[in-house]
Amino acid sequence: MKKSFITVAALVLAAVFFGTCLSAGIAEAAWPEKNITVIITHGSGGDTDFNARLMCRL
């Protein structure tokens, strides 16, 4: 019983993993190629500003 549960759980996790990998490629192909403006309402130099600047590099 325990071995079959582990096998089924591993198969489900593998299916979810490969499903998300495939959908990421499809979503990337449909992504528009235009700039995004990020507006931060907090002061410069804070944690929010720092994290936003890191995300803008992506």
Legacy VTK file of the C-alpha trace (Angstrom):
# vtk DataFile Version 3.0
C-alpha trace
ASCII
DATASET POLYDATA
POINTS 58 float
0.000 0.000 0.000
2.725 2.441 0.990
4.880 1.617 -2.038
1.985 2.109 -4.463
1.156 5.457 -2.850
4.744 6.621 -3.264
4.748 5.474 -6.896
1.490 7.294 -7.656
2.707 10.421 -5.859
5.957 10.373 -7.850
4.057 10.004 -11.127
1.730 12.874 -10.251
4.655 15.114 -9.309
6.463 14.228 -12.542
3.332 14.998 -14.574
2.907 18.359 -12.850
6.582 19.211 -13.348
6.615 18.384 -17.053
3.233 20.041 -17.557
4.474 23.311 -16.108
7.663 23.142 -18.175
5.672 22.731 -21.370
3.212 25.495 -20.543
6.052 27.918 -19.754
7.399 27.587 -23.288
3.981 28.218 -24.788
3.401 31.243 -22.554
6.803 32.690 -23.433
6.071 32.432 -27.150
2.829 34.389 -26.713
4.368 37.099 -24.505
4.293 40.568 -26.089
7.599 42.309 -26.741
7.086 45.718 -25.179
8.482 47.613 -22.202
6.841 47.580 -18.782
6.830 50.686 -16.580
7.289 49.963 -12.867
6.136 52.667 -10.448
7.351 52.371 -6.853
5.508 54.572 -4.352
8.077 54.147 -1.567
11.274 56.112 -1.068
14.441 55.224 -2.917
16.959 52.998 -1.182
14.415 50.917 0.717
13.673 47.222 0.422
10.807 47.772 -2.016
12.960 49.941 -4.269
15.837 47.473 -4.123
13.629 44.488 -5.029
11.950 46.404 -7.859
15.327 47.328 -9.334
16.394 43.684 -9.180
13.208 42.571 -10.963
13.658 45.242 -13.646
16.966 43.662 -14.632
15.154 40.481 -15.628
LINES 1 59
58 0 1 2 3 4 5 6 7 8 9 10 11 12 13 14 15 16 17 18 19 20 21 22 23 24 25 26 27 28 29 30 31 32 33 34 35 36 37 38 39 40 41 42 43 44 45 46 47 48 49 50 51 52 53 54 55 56 57
